[in-house]
């Protein structure tokens, strides 16, 4: 059992310092607060989160490079690609849905949870785990030959990697490293080096016209921050505002203001209006996991912004995002922990469709066909995507909202989802946002003692 050290006054002070919603000021809800805390204790939520935490570190984080795996066997078995498979782009240059597809994304997003856990426990081992996640993120940013390139994952040699990254990898990497350098965890030298790397990545992205570069021919770019839609607007604004925060340089703030003011193409809304409207519904596609980096960026914007008009727009967007994400929470109830469908651990079955790829378009076409094959061969994968990954990422998005009243509406469903899953029976690592969501609720006084 983890040793939670936070008392009510300490939690309130920490929550206020980092902009977490809190309920202490709402006197008319104190009775509800106490009942919620008793219920959380009765349901053993601390124990459930501890089980998730143990499983994550037992099976899903590379012990050598501290990077995240996408999936693993129940016994911890992981099928890693070889350096040669990376070189020839097997199964594809995007490495979609193999064991090392999303290390930068998951490590970056998990960093917030790692920091919040240490704030709650004040235990040296939790501080060290946050530092290990940061080391993995730095490693992913160091293996490429192209500035601004963030590798998705690594083979056993700690160097070989696939050629294509993405917006979904790069924004979480920036978000996680930004959280890290603002925390009290890194030593001063480490903080300086991490800041320099953050700014190097942002500067390189600017040089590339906000497109995400590949790392070797024939691949040029995959993904962009320049779009005015949900996958672009909050992410671009965040990385600019974040760069101003990290560097203290006025030029990034000027670029941030220019990006807000830039006129949208015909048929598109402005970046600020996109942020105000919030996350688009991903329920039908079960893709809150790829929509949530925009919500994380929006949360960062809300914390950094001092202009009351802009801050209000970001809060409105976070409130709307929480409402949309909450639609996915009931899916957790459909997950049967005793389900025994087949999970295809050995992704090399996808190589039956492999062919050489000479462009990003060819890679994307191939990867989509391989995902269809994977879904047909791995029904348990589809099951966890729909009824585990989707509601768990949605839970975190809800807790990113700074409005306590908006979050409180969904706390019972979030806690029920966290308590529901048997994490030792899951093949996907994408249950890690249960920590992100729970620690935010705990720091805000909405869960736990």
N, C-alpha and C positions, 0 to 999 in steps of 0.2 A: 504494500500500500504506500502510495506516494505521501511524503510529508508536506502537506500544504501549510505554508507559514503565514498566509495572508489573513489578517484580522479585518474586521469591517472598516475601521478607520483607515488602515493602510491600503486596503483595496480601493476605497473611495479616492484616496489621494493619488494612487497610481492611475486609476481610471480617468480622473480629471486631467492628469498630466499628459496622457496620450490620447485624449479625446474620445474615450469610450462612453457610450450612453450609461447612465446610472439611474437608479430608482429611489435613492435616498431622499430626494427632494419631493417625492410624490407621497405626501402623508396619507392621502386617501387610499393608497394601494399597499400600505404597510401590512395589512392583514393578508392580502394576497401574496406579498413577498414571503412572509413567514410560512404560509402554507406551501408555497412553491419550493422553498428551501427544504422543508420537512419531506416533501414528496421526492425531491431529488435525492435526499439521503436514503429514503426508504427504497428507492429503486436501484440504489447502488451505482449511481452514475460515475462517481469517482473510479470505482472498480472497472466499469465498462471502458472508460477512457484509458485507464491504465492497461487494460488488455489490448486495446488498439495500439497504444504506444509501444508495448513490448513486441507485438507482432511486426509492427513497422520496422523496428530496429533489429529484430531477429532475422527477417527474411528479405527485406526490400531495399536495403541500403548497402551498397557495395563496400565491403570491409576494407578494401585497399584504397579506393578513390573517393569514398564518401558521397557517391552519386546514387540517385534513385533508380530502381528498377520499375518497370511497368507492371510486371507480374512475376510470380514465382510459384513453385509447387508448394503444397501443404507442408512438405518436409524441408522446404527452403531451396529446392533445386531450381537453378536458373540456367537457361540456355543462352549463352553469350555468342555473338557472332565472332568470326575470326577476323584478323586484320585484312586477309585477302577478300573476304566477303564484303567488308566495308569498301575496299578499293574498287571492286567490280560492281558495287551497288546491288548486292543481293540481301534481301529480296527486292529492295528498291532504294533509291538514293535518299528518300525521306525516312527510311527505317520505320515506316508506320506499323505500329502495333506489334513490334517485337519487344524483347526484354529491355532494350535501352532507348526507346523511342522518345521519352519525354523527361529526361533527367533534369534539364535546365528548368523546365516549367514546374515540375513537382518540387524540386529543391527550393526554387525561388518562392513559390507560394507557401511552402511549409515553414520557411524561415520565420514568418510572423508567429506561428504556433510555437516554434522552438524558443523564441525570445519571451513570449508571454508565459510559457511554462516555467522558464527560469525566474521570471519576475514573481511568479506565484510560489515556487518552492524554495528559491534561493539556495539550491543545491549545486555543488561543484560539478557533479556529473551532468546536470542539465545545461550548465554553461558550456561544458566541453562538447556536448552534442550540438549545440548551436554553432560552435566554432568548427566542428567537423562538417556540418552542412555548408558553411561558408567556404571551407577549404575545397569541397566538391564543386561549388559554383565557380570558384576561382580557377580550378583545374579545367573546367569546361570552357572557360574563356581564354585559355592559354594554349590549347593544342592546335588551333587553326593557324593557317598562314595568312588569312585575310583579316584585317582590322575590322572590328564590329561583328565578327562571326562568333556565335555561341554554339558550341557543339551540343547535340541532344544527349549523347551518352558516350561511353568509352568501352572498348574491348578490354580483355584481361591485361594487355600490355600497357594500358593507361595512356595510349597515344592515338591509336587508330580510331577513326570516327567516320560517320557518314557525311556526305558532302553538303547536305541542305539543312538549314535551320528554319526558323519561321518567326513571325510576329508572336505567336503563342509561346515560343521558347524565350524570346528576347525580353519581352515586357516583364514576365515573372522574374527573370534573372535580375533585371534592374530593380524591380520592386523589392525582392528579397535582399539584395545587397544594400539598397537604400535603408531598409529597416535595420539591417545589421550595423551599418556605420553610425546610425542614430542611437543605437542602444549602448548600454554600458559594458557590453561583453568584450569587444576587441581591445587589445592593447593599442597604444597610440600609433606605433609604427604600422601595425596591421590596418588600422583605420585609415591612415594616410595612403597606403598602398591600394586599399580597396576603393577609396575615393578616386584615386588616379585612374584605376581601371574602369570604374563607372563612367567617368568623363571621357575616357578614350573610346568606349563603346558608343556613347551618345554622339560624340564628334564624328566618328566613322559613319554612323547612320545618317547624320546630316550630310556628310560628303556624298553618300550614296543616294541622296534625294529621299531619305526616310524609307528606302527599300532595304530589305533584309538580305545581305549577300550570302551566296554560296561560297564554298571554300576551295573548289577546284573546277576546272573545265570538265564538261561543256556547260556547267550550270552557272547561271548568273545570279538571279534573285528569286526568292520565294517569299512573298508576303511584303506588306508595306504598312507604314504608320500614317501615310498621308491621306488615307481615305476619310471621308466626312461621316461615314456610318459608325455603328457601334464598335466595330473591330478596329477603327482607326482613331476617331475623335478623342475619347477619353485617354487613350493610350499615348497619343502624341502629346496632348496637353500635359499629361502627367510627367512624361520623360523630360519635357522642357522645364516645367516647374521644379521637378526634382533636381535637374542639373543646376538650376539657379540656387537651390537650397544647398547642394553638395559643394558647389564651387564658390558661392558668394559673388559670382560675376554677373553684372547687370545685363550682359548681352543675352544670356539665356532667358531672363525675364522679358527682354524686348522681343525675342523670338516667340516666346509664349503668348505675349499680347498680340503679336502679328498673326499667329495661328488662330487665335480666337476671332480676330477681326476679319480674317480672310474670307472672301465671298465664296459661298458654296456653288458648285456647278448647278445648272438647271435641274430641277427635280430633287435636289438634295437640301437637307436642312443645314444650318450653320453648325459648327462644332459645338458651340455652347448649347444650342437647342437640342442637339443629339444627346449631350450630357444631361440636360434637364429632363429629357424623356426617359432616360435610364435604359437598362438592359432589355433587349428584345426577348420575347418568350422563346425559350429553347425546349419547352416541354415535349413537343411533338417529335423533335429530333433527338431528344435526350442529350442535348449538347450544352447544358449549363456549364460543364467543365471547361469548354473553350470560350464561352461567353464571359465567364467570371473574371478573367484578367482585366477586362474593361471596368468591372465593378471595383476591383482592387485599385486600379488606377484612379478611379473616381473617388475612392475613399482617401487615397493619398492627396489628391487635389483638395478635398474638403479640409484635411488637416493642415495643409500648407497655406491655403488661401486666406488672406486678411481682408480683401475687398468684400464687403457685405453682400453686394449684388451677386458676385460670382460664387461666393460661398453658399448663398441661398440656392442658387441654381444647382450646385453639386449636391447639396442635401436633398433637394427635390428629386434629383436623379437617383440617389441612393434609396430614397423612400419608394420610388417607383420600382426600382430593381428588386427590393425586398418583397414587394407585393407580387411581382411576376415570379420570382424564385419560389415563393411560398406555395405556388400551385403544384410544385413537384414534390413537396414534403410527404404527401400521403402515399407516394409510391413505395416508401420504405415498408409499409404494412403488407405489401404484396410479396415481399421477399421471404421465402421459406428457407430457414437455416439448415433444414434437412435435405434440401435439393441436392440431387446427385447427378446432374447432367454432366456431360463430358466437357472438360476444358482442355483445349489443345495447347499444351505447354510448348511443344517443339514447333516453333513457327516456321521451320524450314520447309514444311509442306507448301508454303507459299511459293517456293522456288520452282514448283511445277509450272507456274505461269511466267517465270522470269524471262526477260529478254533485255538485251543491252538498251540503255537509255541515252539519248543524245540531246535531250532538252528537258527543261522542267515540265513542259506539257506532256512529254512522253512518260516521264516519271509519275506524274499525277494520274494519268490514264491507267497506268499499270497498277499503281497503289490502290486505286479504287476497285479494280477488278479483284485484286488480292484480298481486300477487305471483305468483298462479297463471298469469296471462297472461304475465308476464315469464319465468317458468320455461319456458313453452312456446316463447317466441320467442328465448330466450337460453340454449341448452344449455351453452355454455361457462361461464356464470354458475353453473349447477348443479354443473358439474364442479369449478370452483375452490372452491366452498363445501364440497364433500364431501372432496376429496382434497388441498386446500391449506390453506384456512382452518382447518378442523377440527383436523388434526394439529399445525399451527403454534401455535394458541392452546393446545392441550393441552400442548405442550412447555413453554410458559411456566408453566402451572399446576404442572407437575411441579417446576420449579425454584424455585417459591415455597415449597416445603416446607423447613423448617429442619433436617430430619433427614438428614445426609449419606448414611447407609446407604440410606434410602428413595429418594433422588435418584439415587444411583450406579447402582442397578439399571437405570435407564432412560437413562443418559447415551449409550451407543452408539446407541440408536434416535433420540434427540434430535439428536445430531451428524449421523447419517445423513440425517435429514430436512432439516436446515439445508443440508447439502451437496448435496442432491438437486435443488433447484429452480433453474430458470433464471429469475431474477427479472425480467429484462428482457422476458420473454414473458408476464408476468401482467397481467391487467386490474384485479384487485382490489388495493387497498392493504393488505389484511389479512394480508400477510406480515410486517408490522413486528414482531410478537412474536419473530421469529428473533433480532433484536437483544436484546430483553429476556431471552430464555432464554440466549443465548450469553454475554452479559456477566455474568449471574449465575454461570454455570458457570466463566467465566474468573476472576472475582473470588474464587471459592471454591477455585480450583486444580484444578477438574475438567476443564478444557479449556485449551489453549494453553500457552504457555511458562511 
